[in-house]
Amino acid sequence: MRRREFVKKATLGAAGAGALAACGDSEGGGMVASAEAAVQGPEIRWRLATSFPPSLDILHGAAERIAERVGELTDGRFQIRVYAAGELVPALQVMDAVQQGTVQAGYTGGYYYVGKNPALAFDATIPFGLNQRQQNAWLLHGGGLELLREVYADFGIVNFLAGGTGTQMGGWFREPVNSLADLQGLRIRIPGVGGEIMNRLGASVQVLGGPEIYPALERGAIDATEWVGPYDDEKLGFHEIAPNYYMPGWWEPGLSAVLQVSKAAFDELPPSYQALIETACHEAALDQMARYDAENPRALRRLVDDHGITLRAYPDDVMEAAWRESNAFLEEQAAADAGFDRVYQSWKAYRDDVFPLFRANELRYANFAFAQIPGGLTVR
């Protein structure tokens, strides 16, 4: 949404309200609204459930930031109370809670719910897919958001881009993965399409919410797990049990978090409040990515220097097999499901268009410039 459209909605929806100041589109496609002029409107109370524990202050914290900004910009008239995973509903049942009206909104990952519709994976991330900037661009300026809103409409939900993690790490393993054969029978926690591909590669896949992972790893119910990256992973303590930290997270090259809002509840809001939801979500997405980029380098250094973990790269045969199976899976799903194919064709066309530019320009820059800085990490 452009600045002019936002200001118009805010003004028309709030009699007597001052103009809402906002700055232009950023990398996350959103606007950072000023609290100098609060939007006038009715008293609204919402409940928002997240899929994350409070200890994950960047992930769960994005939902709190959204609630805080909406409250600030309405002088407390629109209040959203945030509930962490397990407080109202389990981590992986947030979308169900929004559908059922238990909460008006949920902060989660779309790929947790591919059992409802496989196209929801595109609302989060796809193996060997778009990085964070590309994902945001496809969603906000490539038609992705509109296509996914058609998917969510079947569940009575309106979706908003509300977070980003960047390229994730490749997970924690008790034992090294020296070849594709080492994935046979490996019990690993991994959601979304990445889980389907790991299953095709021979692993035994489980989908667990954040609070459930460490206990499962500790008691030996799983042999490996992935989460997000160094900052979150250090907090969750995976390094205490599984010392082999792999890269890259080929199944999550640019994950987007989503605010799922009950369409019935959203339609009851005045236009100014609706605009504020979108603005707060875009601000949260920009801030979340920036916070991860600030915290992850320091956390990775601690994991290596203080905790003695071993950084490892996936073997070539794993990467090549994963690439083949990932593309085969997407083509199979597209052939079997017209709704999936509609989203996939848009996503694929954008990927095919943008990858050559990044390969020619940004990859060339990264391969040269990043290598010039001393103090590199040893990756086995």
Buried (B, 14 or more C-beta within 10 A) or exposed (E): BEBEEBBBBBBEBBEEBEEBBBEEBBBBBBBBBBEEBBBBBEEBEBBBBBBBBBEBBBBBBBBBBBBBBBBBBBEEBBEBEBBBBBEBBBBBBBBBBBBEEBBBBBBBBBBBBBEBBBBBBBBBBBBBBBBBBBBBBBBBEBBBBEBBBEBBEEBBBBBBBBBBBBBBBBBBBBEBBEEBEBBEEBBBBBBBBBBBBBBBBBBBBBBBBBBBBBEBBBEEBBBBBBBBBBBBBBBBBBBEBBBBBBBBBBBBBBBBBBBBBBBEBBEEBBBBBBBBBBBBBBBBBBBBBBBBBEBBEEBBEBBBEEEEBBBBBBBEEBBEBBBEBBBEBBEEBBEEBEBBBBBBEBBBEBBEEBBEEBEEEEEEEEEEEEEEEEEEEEEE
